[in-house]
Amino acid sequence: MPRLLIVHHTPSPACQAMFEAVVRGTSDPDLADVEVVRRAALSATAHDVLHADGVVLGTPANIGYISGALKHFFDTVYYPVLDSGRGTPFGCYIHGNQGTEGAERAIATITNGLGWQRVAADVVVAGEPSTTDLGRCAEMGATVAATLLG
């Protein structure tokens, strides 16, 4: 059974809503053959990534960058997963109240360095997530999960 790892930092109601929408998207009955594992960024490990077939990343944009928790995750797993993780399909969602460009750039740079393959468009939301934004989160999660089914 393919495994999807959701690594998230969820410090606010807006991030929580986006996270829940991603989980909802991966819970579609057509995706029942995908095991979904959820890990807070500060508890996710290289072992989690090495045993995942795909990854969804979720972060707030803090001071124009990814959260310290997601940065810690990448600092912890980068070299242990570098060689065996190439081609890992992924998607991400970012919430910010102001500029998100630095967070978007950081995720692109780090995942490019890891050799991961973006299989869904990033969902970037400024301010309160709308119903449409949450729908895009669900769709992104479902897309990454469906990719794992071939």
C-alpha positions in Angstrom: 0.0 0.0 0.0 1.5 3.4 -1.0 2.1 5.8 1.9 1.5 9.6 1.8 3.3 11.6 4.5 1.8 15.0 5.5 4.3 17.1 7.3 2.8 20.2 8.7 3.2 23.1 11.1 -0.2 24.2 12.2 -0.1 27.0 14.7 -3.2 29.0 13.6 -6.9 28.4 12.8 -6.2 29.2 9.2 -3.3 26.6 8.9 -5.5 24.1 10.7 -8.4 24.6 8.2 -6.0 24.1 5.3 -4.5 21.0 6.9 -7.9 19.5 7.5 -8.9 20.3 3.9 -5.8 18.4 2.7 -6.6 15.4 4.9 -10.2 15.5 3.6 -8.9 15.4 0.0 -6.8 12.4 0.7 -9.8 10.6 2.3 -11.7 10.2 -0.9 -13.0 6.6 -1.2 -11.1 6.3 -4.6 -7.9 6.8 -2.6 -8.7 4.2 0.1 -5.6 2.2 -1.0 -3.3 5.1 0.1 -2.2 5.1 3.7 -2.1 8.7 5.0 0.4 9.4 7.8 0.3 12.8 9.5 3.3 14.3 11.3 3.8 17.6 12.9 7.0 19.1 11.4 8.8 19.0 14.8 8.2 15.2 15.1 8.6 14.1 11.5 11.8 12.1 10.9 14.0 10.8 8.1 12.5 7.4 8.8 9.0 8.8 8.0 10.2 10.2 4.7 12.2 7.1 3.8 9.0 5.0 4.3 6.8 7.4 2.4 6.0 7.3 -1.3 4.9 10.9 -1.5 4.8 14.0 0.7 2.6 17.0 1.3 4.2 19.9 3.1 2.2 22.6 5.1 3.6 25.7 6.6 2.8 29.3 7.6 4.9 32.0 6.1 6.6 33.5 9.1 8.5 36.7 8.5 8.5 35.9 4.8 10.0 32.4 5.2 8.9 28.8 6.0 8.2 28.1 9.7 11.1 27.3 11.9 9.4 23.9 12.5 9.4 23.0 8.8 13.0 24.4 8.5 14.0 22.1 11.4 12.3 19.2 9.6 14.3 19.8 6.4 17.5 20.3 8.4 17.0 17.0 10.1 16.0 14.9 7.1 17.9 16.5 4.2 21.1 14.4 4.0 19.6 11.1 5.3 17.0 11.1 2.5 19.0 12.9 -0.2 20.1 9.8 -2.2 17.0 7.6 -1.9 14.3 10.3 -2.0 14.9 11.5 -5.6 11.7 11.6 -7.6 9.4 11.7 -4.5 6.1 13.3 -5.6 5.0 16.2 -3.4 2.7 19.1 -3.0 2.5 22.0 -0.5 0.3 24.6 1.0 1.4 27.9 2.6 -0.6 30.3 4.6 0.6 33.9 5.2 -0.9 37.1 6.4 1.6 39.1 4.3 4.3 38.1 1.9 4.7 34.4 1.1 7.3 34.7 -1.6 10.2 33.7 0.6 8.4 30.6 1.9 7.5 29.6 -1.7 11.1 30.1 -2.8 12.5 28.1 0.2 10.3 25.1 -0.5 11.1 25.2 -4.2 14.8 25.4 -3.5 14.9 22.7 -0.8 12.7 20.2 -2.7 14.7 20.9 -5.9 17.9 20.1 -4.0 16.3 16.9 -2.7 15.2 16.0 -6.3 11.5 15.8 -5.3 8.9 16.1 -8.1 6.1 18.6 -7.7 2.9 16.9 -8.9 0.4 19.5 -7.8 0.3 23.3 -7.9 1.2 25.0 -4.6 -1.8 26.3 -2.6 -0.8 29.7 -1.3 -3.3 31.7 0.8 -3.0 35.2 2.2 -5.5 36.0 5.0 -8.5 33.9 5.9 -8.8 30.8 3.6 -12.0 30.9 1.5 -14.1 27.9 0.6 -12.4 28.0 -2.8 -8.9 28.0 -1.1 -9.9 25.0 1.1 -11.2 23.2 -2.0 -7.8 23.8 -3.7 -6.1 22.3 -0.6 -8.4 19.2 -0.8 -7.7 18.9 -4.5 -3.9 19.2 -4.0 -3.9 16.5 -1.3 -6.1 14.2 -3.5 -3.8 14.8 -6.5 -0.6 13.9 -4.6 -2.4 10.8 -3.2 -3.7 9.7 -6.6 -0.2 10.1 -8.1 0.9 7.3 -5.7 -1.7 4.9 -7.2 -0.1 5.2 -10.6 
